């Protein structure tokens, strides 16, 4: 009788040892993100430390935003990302649950006599599933691998958000410069239209020349309004990614588009980097491993159904109290888990195929992104060294010929318009280069090695007046 109490105590202790640690998982995510971006992330849980994070956000937004600061704000404050972090809590709860034994079952009955000459009978039993004890280590291993796979997936989502923030930040930079370009064009057109109006009053220009200048002014006004709207939309996109509203959306951005670097990372290095660093590939690898372990668990227990062991006590009406062990077996005659095993085998093969698909696609996506990056850098270089100087020369020569009355005003306006369009195309090419570079970093699984800056600075982002 004395051995019953230590056994019961051990069961309760085993059940009470497991607990859910809220921060577990996020520390691993924070480490993975910091290794690949150099920036920290945090899971907001309503703690006093979260108030300090909000103060840090205000300090970041008080200064002119940079790309890294915008990413840091998003990692700390993006609501969708915070919701993704909560998946770690769900996964950790599943892992803790997998390490718990099922609760023992207690059965009892008492029989009361219906006549005065009878006596009371009682029967009690407590049983525990034996299969749980046998499969506990393997179940814990499967749940732990699932938790690790979920951790990698959450970190991958954080890196995807990082890439999107950098791309949107670059869009805002480009739109600010395009607005400045369109505003200068508008101011020049406004001055030209005012001059043409005075000359028309004095009888020095024709009505056609005045109407041409006024039409150019209105077109410049429309182009400026369109660019201002595009800038506003880009800023709002960045606000959503950073989780900002209210007074916090009044941030400033003084940084212009950075220069295109003089060199790029080799393709072979990028492919190797992607296979080694991509967290979604690591997550798929973990998923395939846990499916294999789950399959092994199902195979090892296919002939073990429900097995319950326990103790039972019974007292007859006119006899002694009886005490002894009990055993309940489920006979695997019809259901030998063949359907479960077949499903897990298919899921395991599916996981292996998914891993192969990700590995093949990663290499292909890196090659395509780098090809686009090289094309854009060559285009930006061509604009900077050839196209823009040619457009400047054309405008200068057109101005001279117009002053010498060798060409008309429409020809001069066409030359100016084509110069502005060349500058716009140049800025958009540089923008596309940096957005593609941010996407390439995402595809490679982390920040790319820093490239060498160009030996000569690019020309001014605005054409000469």
N, C-alpha and C positions, 0 to 999 in steps of 0.2 A: 504493500500500500504506500510505503514511503517514497517510492520512486516516481509516483505520479506527479507529485508537486514540482520537483525539478524540471520534469518534461514540460509541464504546462507553463512554468516560468520561462523556460527557454523559448517556447513559441511566442510568448508575448514580447520578450526582449527582441527577438528577430523582427517582429512586426514593427517595433518602435524605433529601431535603429535608423530606418530610411527616412529621409526628409528632403524637401525641395529647397534647393539653394537658388535664390532668385538671380544672383549675379553669374552663376555658372553658365558657360556658353558665351555670354557677351564678352567676357574677358578674352576668350579665344578669338571672337570676331574682331574685337578692338585691336588685338595683336596682328591679325592677318591684314586688316585694313591699313594699320600704321606701317607695316612692312612694305606695303605696295604703294602708299600715297605719302607717307611721312606725316599724316594728320591723324588726330584722335577722333574717336566717336564715343557716344555715350547713350545709354539706355535710360530714358527719363522714367522714373518710377515714383515721383512725388516725394522724394527725400529732400532733406535740407541742402544736400550737395547740388540738387537741381536748380535751386535758387542762385547758387554761385555760377552755374552754367548760363543762366539767363543774364546775369550781369556781364559775363564774358561775351555773350552775343551782342549786348549793347555796346561794349567796347569795340568789338570788331566792326560793327556797323557805323560807329561814330567816325571812323577814318574812311578814306577812299578805298573802295573794294578792289581787291586783286583777285586773280583766279583762285589762288590757294585759300584766301579768306572766304570767298563765296562757297568753296567746297567744304571748308570747316563749318560754316554756318549750316549748310545742308546736312552734314553728317550729325550735327548736334540737334537740329530742329525740324528736319523734314518729317511731317506727320506720317506719310506713307511708310517711310523707313522705320520710324518708331513702331508702327504697327507690325512691320516685318520682324522686328526684334522680338515681339511678343510670341512669335512662332517658336522661339527658343524655349520659352516657358512651357508651351504646350508639349514640345518634344521632350523636355526634361521631366515633365510630369509623367509622360509615357515611360521614360526610362526608369523612374523611381517605381512606377506601378509594376514594371516587369520584374523588379527585384523583390517584390513582396509575395509572401505566401498567402494562399487563400485562407480565409478565416475558418477555423474549425466549426463543425456543426454539433449542436447539442440537441438531443432528443430526450424527452421525458414523458412519462405517463403515470397516472395514479388511478387505481381502481378502488372505489368505495363499495362496501357490501350493501346489498339491498335489504338484508335481514339482520336482526340483532345478533345472531349467532355467528356471523361472518367476520372477517378481518380485512384490513386494507392491504392491497398489493401495490407495489411501486416498481418502476423500471426506468433506468436512466442510461444514456450512452453519450459519448463524445467521440467524434471521428474527425480525421484530418486526411486531406488528399495526399497520397504518397507520391504520385507522379510529379507534383509540384516540387518536392524536394529533389527528385531525380533530374528534372529539367531546368532547375533554377539557374545554374551557371551558364548554360547555353542561351537561355532566354535573356539573361543580363547582357551577354556579349552581343546578341542581335540588337537589343535596345540601345546599347552604347554606340554601336556602329551607326544606327539610325540617327542618333543624336549628333554624332560627328558629321554625318552627311548633311543634316539640317543646318548645322553650324556653318559648314562650307557654303551651302546655298545662300544663307543669309548674308554672309560676307561677300559673296558674288553679287548679290543685289545692291549692297552698299557701294561696291566698285562700279556697278552700272550707273547708279545715281551720280557718283563722282564724275564719270565720263559725260553724262548728260548735262551736269552743271557746267563743266568746262566748255562744252559746245555752246550752251546757251549764253554763257559769259562772253565767249568770242563773238557770238551774234550781236550782243549788246554793244561791244566795242566797235564792231564794223558799222552798226547802224548809227552810232554816235558820229563817226567820221563821215558817213554818207549824209547825215543831216547837216553837218558843218559844210560839206561840199555843196549841197543843194542850197543852203542858206547863202553862201557866197555867190553862187550863180544867180540867185534871186536878187540879191542886193545889186549886183552888177547890171542885171536886166532892168531893175527899177530905175537905176541911175541913167541907163541908156534911154529908157522910155521917156523919162523926164526931160532929158536933153533933146530928144527928138521932138517932143511936144513944144519946147521953146523955139527950136529951129523951124518948126512948121508954122508957128505964130509969126516968126520973122520972115517966112516965105523962103527959107533956105533948103527945105526938103519937101519931097512930094508926100501926098496923102498915103501912097502905097508904103513908103518908107516908115511913116509914123505907125500905120496899122501893123506893119511887120514887127516893129519893136514892141508894140503893145501886146501882140499875140505871143511874142517870146516871153514877155513879162508874165502873162497869165499861165503859160505852160510851166514856167519856172515856179510859179506859186503853187500850181497843182502838184508838181514833182516834189516840192518841199513838204506839202501836206501829207503826201503819200509816205515819204520817208519818216516823217514825225510819227505817223500812225504805226509804221513798222517798228520804230524804236520803242514806242509805248507797249506794243504787244510783246516784244522781246523782253522788256523789263518785267512785265507781268508774268511771263513764263518763268523767269528767274525768281521772282517773288514766290511763286508756287513751289518751286523746287527747294527754296530756302525756308519755306513755311512762314513767310512774313505777312503781316497785315498791320493796319493802323499806322502809327507814326513811324514804324520801322521800315516802311517802303520808301522813305525819303532818302535812301542811301545814294551816295555819289560814286561816280566812276571816272577817274581822270586818266587812267591808263589807256594808251592807244594800242592798236594791234602790234604785237611784237614782231621783230624782224624774222624773216625766214632764215633758219640756220644754214651754215655752209656745207654741212655734211649730214648723212643719215645713217642709222643703224643698218648693218648688213641683213639681208633677207634670211640667211641661214641662222643668224643669231636670234632673229625675231621668231622664227618657227620653233627653235629649241626653247626659247623663253616662254612661248605660249603653251607648249606641252608641259613644261615644268611648273609654270605659275598659275595656269587657268584653274580657278577654284571650282567651276562647274564640271571640269573634267575630273578633278579630285573627288567631287561629290558623287559623280556617276560611278567612279571606281569603288567608293565606299558602298554605294547602293548595291552594286553587283556582289560585293563581298558579303553584305548582310543578307542578301537573298540566298546566297549559297549556304550560309549558316542556318537560315530559317529552313531551307530544304533539308539540311542534315538533321535538324531537330525533328522535323516531321517524319523523316525516314526512321530515325532511332526510336520513335515512340509510336510507330504505326500499329504495333501489336499490343500496345499498352493503352487501353481505354481509361475509363474511370477506375482508379484504385484508391480505396479509402480504408484506412486503418484507424483503430481507436480502442476504447475500453467501454465495457458494458457492465452494468450492475442490475441485478433483478432480485426481488424478494417475493417469494410465494406467500400465500396466505397462512399456511401452516408449516412452512419450511424455513430453512436458513436463507440468509442473503447470499446470492451468488455473484461473483465478480470474475471478469476475464476479458481477453482481447476479442476484437471483432475485425472482420475483413469483408470488404465488399468489392467485387470485381465486375467490370464491364467486359463481357466476352466479345472480342472483335470478330464476329462471324460475318456480318454483312458490311459494316463500315470499317475498313482498314486504312482510312485516310488516303485512299487511292486518288480521289478527286482533288484533295488538298495538295498532295504531292505533285500531281500532274499540273496543277495551276502554278505552283512554285517553280517547277521546272521550266514552264513557259515564261514566267516572269524573270527567271534568272537568265534565260537565253535572250529575252528582250533587253535586260539590263546590259548584257555583254554587247549586244548590237548597238544600244544607245551609246555606250562608251566608245565603240569604234566610230560611230557616226560623229560624235563630238570631236574626236581626235582628227579625223579626216577633214571635217568642216573647219576646225580651228586653223589648220595649216592653209587651207584654201582661202579662208577669210583674211588671214594675215597677208598672204601673197597679193590678193586683190586690193586690200587697203594700202599696202605699201606701193603698189603700182599706181594707184590713184594719187598717193602722196607725192611720188616722184614726178608725176605729170603736172600736178599743181605747182610744185616748187619750180619746175622748169618754165611753166607759164608765167609765174610771178617774176622770175628772173628775166624772161623775155620782155614782159611789160615794162619792167624797171629800166632795163638797159637799152631797149630798142623802140618799143611802141610809144611810150610816154615822151621821150625826147623828140621823136618824129612828129607827134601831135603838137608839141610845143613849137617846133620849127614851122609847121604848117600854119598855125595860128599867127605867128609873128610875120611870116611872109604874106599871108592873106591880109593882115592889117596894113602892111606897107603898100600892097597893091590897091587896097581899098582907099588909103589916103591919097594915092596917086591917081585915083579914079580909073584904075585898070580893071577892077571887078566891082560888082554891085554888092549891096548890103546882104542879100540872101546868101551869097557865097561865103561871106565872112561869118555869118551866123551858123551856117552849116559846119564850118571849120571849128568854131567854138563848141558847138553841140557835140561834135565827134570827139573833141578833146575831153569834154566832161564825161562822155560815155566811156572813154578809155580809162579815165581815172576811176570811174565807178566799177568797171570790170576788173581793174587791178585790185581795188580794195576787196571786192567779193572773192577774187582768187586767193588773196592772202587769208581772208576769213575761212574759205573752204579748206585751205591747207591746214589751219589750226584745228578746225572741227574734225577733219580726217585724222589728224595726229591724235586727238583725244580719243577718237574711235579706235585707232590702232593700239593705243595704250590699253583700252578695254579688252580688245581682242588678244593682246599679249599677256593680259592678267596683271598689269601693274605699270608703274611709270617707266618710260623709256630712258635709256642713258642720255644725259645732257649732251646736246650737240654743240659744235663750235659755232659761235656767232659769225656773221659775215664780216669780212675785212673792211668793207665800205658800207656806210649806212644807206638805207633806201632813200629815194627822193621824198620831198615833202608830200604828205597825203593830199594836199590841195594844189590845184593848178595855179600858175601865176595869174594875177588879176588882169 
